[in-house]
Amino acid sequence: QVQLVESGGGLVQVGGSLRLSCAASGSIFTTSAMGWYRQAPGKQRDLVATITPGGITNYADSVKGRFTISRDNAKNTVYLQMNSLKPEDTAVYYCRANRPAFGNLYWGQGTQVTVSS
């Protein structure tokens, strides 16, 4: 059974920074595309950033230049460094592990990020 546990969320002022972590249990991490998604109240869950097993990254336009996704395969952990935070970044942030070739898709429980103005 694979578990994804997010941490690092919290309350921060506009312009501040946070780093989210997602630790994965199980043996699939190194072969999974990892991603961060977010869901604001009353809105759909949207992609924030993804990183392939080989380290290729992709970002939503709204976070390009401010957020950085990275992974440490030795620690089975994916990170999201968030800088220059804005009120519109307020959401629950979810970690996702995806191995489409094996039909594997896992989500974490989410961590709240609140940016106050």
N, CA, C and O of each residue as an XYZ file, in Angstrom:
468
protein
N       0.843     -1.188      0.000
C       0.000      0.000      0.000
C       0.881      1.241      0.000
O       1.809      1.345      0.802
N       0.599      2.171     -0.884
C       1.375      3.393     -0.986
C       0.681      4.503     -0.213
O      -0.531      4.687     -0.325
N       1.442      5.225      0.555
C       0.910      6.385      1.262
C       1.743      7.609      0.923
O       2.968      7.537      0.829
N       1.064      8.727      0.742
C       1.720     10.003      0.507
C       1.346     10.936      1.652
O       0.164     11.148      1.927
N       2.343     11.485      2.312
C       2.089     12.344      3.467
C       2.704     13.709      3.217
O       3.923     13.859      3.135
N       1.823     14.707      3.096
C       2.284     16.076      2.868
C       2.545     16.785      4.195
O       1.944     16.469      5.222
N       3.451     17.741      4.140
C       3.716     18.593      5.297
C       4.261     19.924      4.798
O       4.646     20.059      3.637
N       4.287     20.911      5.702
C       4.888     22.191      5.374
C       3.913     23.312      5.100
O       4.327     24.456      4.907
N       2.616     23.008      5.078
C       1.641     24.062      4.864
C       1.530     24.967      6.074
O       2.108     24.700      7.128
N       0.777     26.044      5.903
C       0.583     26.963      7.012
C       0.096     28.312      6.543
O      -0.354     28.482      5.410
N       0.199     29.273      7.453
C      -0.225     30.646      7.194
C       1.003     31.508      6.938
O       1.961     31.482      7.710
N       0.970     32.268      5.855
C       2.110     33.115      5.494
C       1.577     34.424      4.916
O       0.483     34.464      4.352
N       2.344     35.472      5.059
C       1.940     36.756      4.510
C       2.279     36.865      3.030
O       3.132     36.142      2.515
N       1.607     37.767      2.372
C       1.880     38.022      0.955
C       3.367     38.306      0.757
O       3.974     39.086      1.491
N       3.936     37.650     -0.259
C       5.352     37.805     -0.552
C       6.247     36.831      0.171
O       7.448     36.771     -0.094
N       5.682     36.073      1.076
C       6.460     35.116      1.839
C       6.702     33.820      1.091
O       6.332     33.672     -0.074
N       7.332     32.884      1.789
C       7.699     31.597      1.191
C       7.295     30.437      2.092
O       7.214     30.569      3.314
N       7.049     29.319      1.463
C       6.815     28.049      2.154
C       7.428     26.938      1.322
O       7.544     27.053      0.102
N       7.816     25.868      1.986
C       8.251     24.681      1.273
C       7.404     23.501      1.714
O       7.385     23.136      2.890
N       6.711     22.915      0.763
C       5.918     21.721      1.025
C       6.756     20.477      0.751
O       7.600     20.457     -0.144
N       6.501     19.445      1.542
C       7.153     18.153      1.349
C       6.089     17.081      1.226
O       5.011     17.183      1.810
N       6.404     16.067      0.467
C       5.523     14.909      0.326
C       6.385     13.662      0.390
O       7.176     13.389     -0.512
N       6.222     12.915      1.465
C       6.991     11.686      1.658
C       6.143     10.499      1.238
O       4.989     10.366      1.645
N       6.731      9.638      0.419
C       6.017      8.485     -0.113
C       6.529      7.199      0.511
O       7.736      6.967      0.574
N       5.618      6.378      0.966
C       5.981      5.044      1.426
C       5.820      4.085      0.255
O       5.234      4.443     -0.767
N       6.326      2.896      0.394
C       6.223      1.940     -0.690
C       7.378      2.045     -1.665
O       8.313      2.816     -1.450
N       7.313      1.272     -2.733
C       8.462      1.129     -3.619
C       8.278      1.783     -4.982
O       9.083      1.547     -5.883
N       7.245      2.594     -5.157
C       6.950      3.095     -6.496
C       7.529      4.472     -6.767
O       7.451      4.956     -7.897
N       8.112      5.119     -5.756
C       8.439      6.537     -5.892
C       9.361      6.793     -7.071
O       9.094      7.682     -7.880
N      10.436      6.035     -7.183
C      11.454      6.350     -8.190
C      10.949      6.176     -9.619
O      11.543      6.715    -10.552
N       9.870      5.437     -9.799
C       9.328      5.237    -11.153
C       8.020      5.980    -11.367
O       7.323      5.758    -12.357
N       7.689      6.867    -10.427
C       6.436      7.633    -10.524
C       6.688      9.071    -10.929
O       7.651      9.703    -10.493
N       5.798      9.574    -11.776
C       5.733     11.012    -11.977
C       5.041     11.598    -10.756
O       3.959     11.152    -10.375
N       5.660     12.588    -10.149
C       5.113     13.196     -8.942
C       4.566     14.570     -9.278
O       5.080     15.268    -10.152
N       3.523     14.939     -8.572
C       2.925     16.242     -8.866
C       2.313     16.879     -7.645
O       1.977     16.216     -6.664
N       2.180     18.187     -7.737
C       1.446     18.971     -6.753
C       0.232     19.588     -7.437
O       0.327     20.142     -8.532
N      -0.895     19.478     -6.773
C      -2.142     20.055     -7.238
C      -2.722     20.890     -6.105
O      -2.334     20.723     -4.948
N      -3.640     21.778     -6.427
C      -4.255     22.576     -5.376
C      -5.736     22.791     -5.662
O      -6.187     22.800     -6.808
N      -6.468     22.962     -4.566
C      -7.908     23.157     -4.683
C      -8.340     24.241     -3.706
O      -8.228     24.090     -2.489
N      -8.832     25.329     -4.265
C      -9.379     26.404     -3.450
C     -10.857     26.126     -3.189
O     -11.482     25.381     -3.944
N     -11.426     26.709     -2.133
C     -12.840     26.476     -1.822
C     -13.751     26.801     -3.002
O     -13.660     27.876     -3.594
N     -14.625     25.860     -3.333
C     -15.584     26.071     -4.409
C     -15.016     25.943     -5.804
O     -15.710     26.213     -6.784
N     -13.754     25.533     -5.909
C     -13.121     25.417     -7.227
C     -12.634     23.991     -7.455
O     -12.563     23.187     -6.526
N     -12.298     23.694     -8.711
C     -11.789     22.371     -9.035
C     -10.332     22.263     -8.625
O      -9.664     23.265     -8.370
N      -9.854     21.033     -8.566
C      -8.457     20.778     -8.254
C      -7.624     20.999     -9.517
O      -7.905     20.422    -10.567
N      -6.622     21.820     -9.404
C      -5.806     22.200    -10.559
C      -4.357     21.791    -10.384
O      -3.842     21.727     -9.268
N      -3.710     21.517    -11.505
C      -2.286     21.205    -11.503
C      -1.473     22.441    -11.110
O      -1.745     23.556    -11.553
N      -0.469     22.205    -10.267
C       0.484     23.253     -9.916
C       1.821     22.977    -10.606
O       2.361     23.832    -11.307
N       2.341     21.771    -10.393
C       3.637     21.401    -10.968
C       3.786     19.888    -10.956
O       3.240     19.200    -10.093
N       4.535     19.383    -11.930
C       4.845     17.963    -11.974
C       6.322     17.767    -12.259
O       6.998     18.652    -12.783
N       6.807     16.579    -11.900
C       8.192     16.222    -12.174
C       8.239     14.744    -12.523
O       7.689     13.909    -11.805
N       8.900     14.426    -13.633
C       8.994     13.042    -14.072
C      10.058     12.296    -13.272
O      10.831     12.914    -12.540
N      10.103     10.962    -13.409
C      11.177     10.230    -12.727
C      12.567     10.725    -13.128
O      13.507     10.647    -12.337
N      12.696     11.229    -14.341
C      13.986     11.722    -14.805
C      14.254     13.176    -14.486
O      15.321     13.693    -14.816
N      13.296     13.853    -13.843
C      13.518     15.221    -13.396
C      12.994     16.316    -14.310
O      13.279     17.493    -14.089
N      12.236     15.948    -15.328
C      11.650     16.975    -16.198
C      10.454     17.594    -15.483
O       9.589     16.889    -14.963
N      10.420     18.913    -15.468
C       9.384     19.612    -14.714
C       8.395     20.335    -15.629
O       8.690     20.662    -16.779
N       7.228     20.564    -15.074
C       6.176     21.302    -15.771
C       5.415     22.113    -14.735
O       5.161     21.643    -13.626
N       5.052     23.350    -15.112
C       4.395     24.237    -14.167
C       3.151     24.868    -14.772
O       3.070     25.096    -15.979
N       2.194     25.142    -13.913
C       1.076     25.982    -14.313
C       1.596     27.395    -14.574
O       2.527     27.857    -13.915
N       0.989     28.066    -15.532
C       1.449     29.414    -15.869
C       1.403     30.346    -14.661
O       2.240     31.239    -14.531
N       0.437     30.141    -13.789
C       0.234     31.049    -12.662
C       1.351     30.967    -11.624
O       1.478     31.858    -10.785
N       2.159     29.913    -11.671
C       3.210     29.762    -10.652
C       4.618     29.778    -11.255
O       5.603     29.727    -10.519
N       4.719     29.847    -12.567
C       6.040     29.852    -13.204
C       6.878     31.019    -12.694
O       6.408     32.153    -12.606
N       8.123     30.717    -12.362
C       9.020     31.737    -11.856
C       8.917     31.971    -10.360
O       9.755     32.662     -9.782
N       7.901     31.405     -9.729
C       7.727     31.576     -8.276
C       7.851     30.257     -7.518
O       8.357     30.227     -6.397
N       7.390     29.168     -8.131
C       7.396     27.858     -7.477
C       8.426     26.954     -8.153
O       8.670     27.060     -9.355
N       9.022     26.069     -7.365
C       9.973     25.091     -7.890
C       9.662     23.725     -7.308
O       9.593     23.553     -6.091
N       9.474     22.755     -8.192
C       9.268     21.375     -7.758
C      10.594     20.635     -7.886
O      11.353     20.848     -8.832
N      10.859     19.764     -6.918
C      12.076     18.956     -6.960
C      11.797     17.629     -6.275
O      10.799     17.473     -5.571
N      12.696     16.676     -6.494
C      12.506     15.364     -5.874
C      13.847     14.838     -5.391
O      14.898     15.108     -5.972
N      13.771     14.078     -4.308
C      14.937     13.393     -3.759
C      14.598     11.909     -3.729
O      13.903     11.440     -2.828
N      15.086     11.186     -4.707
C      14.724      9.770     -4.815
C      15.297      8.935     -3.666
O      14.743      7.891     -3.321
N      16.378      9.380     -3.089
C      16.957      8.654     -1.959
C      16.067      8.745     -0.721
O      16.079      7.861      0.135
N      15.290      9.838     -0.643
C      14.399     10.043      0.503
C      12.936      9.790      0.165
O      12.062      9.971      1.013
N      12.663      9.373     -1.072
C      11.273      9.160     -1.508
C      10.407     10.383     -1.221
O       9.275     10.260     -0.752
N      10.942     11.541     -1.504
C      10.258     12.782     -1.157
C      10.271     13.753     -2.339
O      11.267     13.889     -3.050
N       9.141     14.418     -2.522
C       9.033     15.480     -3.506
C       8.730     16.784     -2.759
O       8.011     16.797     -1.759
N       9.292     17.864     -3.268
C       9.173     19.159     -2.614
C       8.518     20.173     -3.548
O       8.554     20.039     -4.772
N       7.923     21.181     -2.936
C       7.435     22.333     -3.685
C       7.870     23.587     -2.932
O       7.326     23.914     -1.877
N       8.847     24.273     -3.483
C       9.291     25.536     -2.917
C       8.435     26.645     -3.500
O       8.387     26.830     -4.716
N       7.763     27.377     -2.632
C       6.848     28.419     -3.069
C       7.347     29.770     -2.577
O       7.441     30.005     -1.372
N       7.662     30.646     -3.503
C       8.149     31.983     -3.178
C       7.180     33.033     -3.703
O       6.322     32.742     -4.537
N       7.324     34.240     -3.213
C       6.487     35.369     -3.661
C       5.012     34.991     -3.637
O       4.290     35.197     -4.612
N       4.583     34.443     -2.525
C       3.215     33.945     -2.432
C       2.192     35.068     -2.511
O       2.414     36.178     -2.028
N       1.057     34.742     -3.141
C      -0.037     35.680     -3.344
C      -1.306     35.150     -2.678
O      -1.409     33.949     -2.430
N      -2.259     36.009     -2.387
C      -3.517     35.512     -1.791
C      -4.188     34.440     -2.651
O      -4.804     33.517     -2.119
N      -4.075     34.555     -3.956
C      -4.696     33.568     -4.839
C      -4.007     32.207     -4.811
O      -4.494     31.260     -5.428
N      -2.898     32.096     -4.115
C      -2.254     30.795     -3.924
C      -2.889     30.025     -2.761
O      -2.569     28.858     -2.539
N      -3.778     30.672     -2.030
C      -4.455     30.015     -0.911
C      -5.277     28.835     -1.411
O      -6.124     28.986     -2.291
N      -5.020     27.652     -0.840
C      -5.693     26.428     -1.270
C      -5.207     25.276     -0.409
O      -4.269     25.411      0.377
N      -5.871     24.140     -0.576
C      -5.326     22.889     -0.060
C      -4.437     22.308     -1.165
O      -4.863     22.172     -2.312
N      -3.219     21.976     -0.806
C      -2.259     21.447     -1.760
C      -2.145     19.931     -1.583
O      -1.958     19.429     -0.474
N      -2.262     19.220     -2.701
C      -2.237     17.764     -2.698
C      -1.041     17.247     -3.496
O      -0.678     17.794     -4.537
N      -0.453     16.196     -2.982
C       0.613     15.493     -3.667
C       0.018     14.309     -4.427
O      -0.923     13.668     -3.957
N       0.566     14.028     -5.590
C       0.088     12.904     -6.397
C       1.254     12.105     -6.951
O       2.258     12.660     -7.397
N       1.099     10.796     -6.913
C       2.061      9.879     -7.539
C       1.356      9.144     -8.664
O       0.274      8.591     -8.469
N       1.966      9.137     -9.839
C       1.305      8.593    -11.023
C       2.246      7.681    -11.796
O       3.350      8.079    -12.168
N       1.793      6.450    -12.031
C       2.501      5.512    -12.915
C       1.481      4.947    -13.889
O       0.970      3.845    -13.688
N       1.184      5.690    -14.934
C       0.108      5.270    -15.843
C       0.332      3.909    -16.479
O      -0.638      3.202    -16.751
N       1.567      3.521    -16.725
C       1.837      2.225    -17.352
C       1.410      1.061    -16.461
O       1.165     -0.045    -16.943
N       1.324      1.321    -15.169
C       0.929      0.290    -14.219
C      -0.468      0.534    -13.659
O      -0.958     -0.239    -12.836
N      -1.101      1.602    -14.105
C      -2.422      1.914    -13.587
C      -2.415      2.391    -12.149
O      -3.411      2.243    -11.440
N      -1.291      2.968    -11.706
C      -1.181      3.437    -10.330
C      -1.401      4.934    -10.260
O      -0.794      5.695    -11.013
N      -2.260      5.350     -9.363
C      -2.497      6.772     -9.116
C      -2.834      6.925     -7.646
O      -3.807      6.348     -7.161
N      -2.029      7.706     -6.937
C      -2.220      7.890     -5.507
C      -2.218      9.374     -5.174
O      -1.520     10.175     -5.796
N      -3.036      9.718     -4.155
C      -3.124     11.098     -3.669
C      -2.796     11.137     -2.178
O      -3.068     10.193     -1.436
N      -2.214     12.242     -1.770
C      -2.052     12.503     -0.353
C      -3.319     13.115      0.218
O      -4.302     13.326     -0.492
N      -3.278     13.395      1.518
C      -4.470     13.900      2.205
C      -4.610     15.414      2.100
O      -5.665     15.967      2.411
N      -3.547     16.084      1.661
C      -3.606     17.533      1.479
C      -3.051     18.310      2.650
O      -3.094     17.860      3.795
N      -2.531     19.482      2.345
C      -2.045     20.390      3.379
C      -2.498     21.808      3.016
O      -2.401     22.230      1.864
N      -2.988     22.522      4.012
C      -3.562     23.850      3.777
C      -2.467     24.913      3.691
O      -1.569     24.975      4.531
N      -2.564     25.738      2.667
C      -1.708     26.907      2.537
C      -2.613     28.134      2.496
O      -3.512     28.226      1.660
N      -2.369     29.066      3.399
C      -3.158     30.288      3.459
C      -2.221     31.486      3.370
O      -1.288     31.619      4.162
N      -2.478     32.352      2.400
C      -1.666     33.547      2.204
C      -2.511     34.752      2.568
O      -3.535     35.021      1.940
N      -2.075     35.473      3.589
C      -2.853     36.609      4.070
C      -2.294     37.917      3.523
O      -1.083     38.088      3.379
N      -3.208     38.831      3.224
C      -2.790     40.136      2.679
C      -2.758     41.194      3.772
O      -2.430     42.350      3.503
